[in-house]
């Protein structure tokens, strides 16, 4: 049975993933199903604005990835488990869906579309954080190990700081400003273990080297890769290379940046709806 969420106009639902983990989600709107795949250190609350603007034309499934919000986190993490979470959500909503992922959530959406070609009928990837050249420093391959050690020592705040500084490229000033926002920082620290997950998820895509097609060779769904005009140069070159590699449509959202899906999602809607209309069977 659904259980009431904090807002009176939302209800929280659950599906059970293949390994028994309970995955929580909110559902809104009517029409073809779109599943929102959240970025690092985010839960479904961060995608509520995006869900609201898409719900005018689609059934929107906005879920907590495992280890976040009201979702569980059973066993050792593997990318395959998160793909199974998405498959469970798809199966609960008619057996097919479009995926919308932002940042590391876009990487998970890409992996899921490649693994579930019969069930993912469209893919929208907003700024997957691939690093394909020297426009920013690569993410060290041992970062996940360091983050896991910090979390294991009960130093969640330090893990979040290291992840935002090294993986996200935030300046010391920006990290300091984030820590002053006590409520949001505390929420992110509560998800500190998931920094390990997202770092491992993106491994091999952030080395400053050209991408290869092997990882997504199973991808069949029509795809759209989006980037903001105000995003960093490495993001421009990385998303362009990715879109060419997978044969996706590519669009630049004028005035957008990496946080636009959370902060100003209406800016994405013309490009997103145009793609969804074209991709509809």
WOGINOR-V712788 format. One record per backbone hydrogen bond with DSSP energy under -1.0 kcal/mol. CO is the residue of the C=O (numbers start at 1). NH is the residue of the N-H. Records with the same first field share a line. If there is no record, write none. Layout:
CO->NH ; NH
//
This chain:
3->12
7->10
10->5
12->3
13->25
15->23
17->20
21->17
22->72
23->15
24->64
25->13
26->62
28->60
32->59
33->98
34->61
35->100
37->102
39->42
43->46
44->47
45->48
47->51
48->52
49->53
50->54
51->55
54->57 ; 58
59->34
60->28
61->36
62->26
65->68
68->71
72->67
78->82
79->83
80->84
81->85
82->86
83->87
84->88
85->89
86->90
87->91
88->92
90->93 ; 95
97->121
98->35
99->124
100->37
101->126
102->105
103->106 ; 107
104->108
105->109
106->110
107->111
108->112
109->113
110->114
111->115
112->116
116->119 ; 120
119->97
122->99
123->224
124->101
125->226
126->103
128->130
131->208
140->143
142->146
143->147
144->148
145->149
146->150
147->151
148->152
149->153
150->155
151->154
155->159
156->160
157->161
158->162
159->163
160->164
161->165
162->166
163->167 ; 168
164->170
171->175
172->176
173->177
174->178
175->179
178->181
180->182
181->185
182->186
183->187
184->188
185->189
186->190
188->191
189->192
191->194
192->195
193->196
194->198
195->199
196->200
197->201
198->202
202->205
205->131
206->139
214->217
216->219
222->123
223->249
224->125
225->251
226->127
227->253
228->231
232->236
233->237
234->238
235->239
236->240
237->241
238->242
239->243
240->244
241->245
242->246
243->248
249->225
251->227
253->229 ; 256
256->230
257->260
259->262 ; 263
260->264
264->267
265->268
268->272
269->273
270->274
271->275
272->276
273->277
274->278
275->279
276->280
//
